C-alpha cells in the first residue's frame, strides 16, 4: 500500500483532484441484442425463410459433413469467424425443426 503524503514524488505525486466520472459511451453497447431487434429478426426469418446458401449448408449438416459446411459458409461469407457463427446458427435451426416435429407427433 502506498503512503499518502504531500511530497512531489512517487505514485501519488501531483495536484489532488476528484475523478471526473463520465457516463459510459453508447459504443460500448454495440453488438448487444435488444428485445426489439431479436423480435424483428425472428419475424423476418419466419416470413422470408432461409437463403439458398443457408439451405445448402443445412443439408450438408444433416448428412454429417460439418467441415464441408464450414468451408462452404466461409466461401460465401468471406470470414472464418462468421462462417463458424453461421454454422452454429444453422445447427440450432435444424435442432429447432426436429424439436418442433417431435412435439407435433
Secondary structure, DSSP 8 states (H G I E B T S, - for coil): -----S-SSSTT-S-----------GGGGTT---HHHHHHHHHHHHHH---HHHHHHHHHHHTT-HHHHHHHHHHHHS-HHHHHHHHHHHHHHHHHHHHHHHHH-
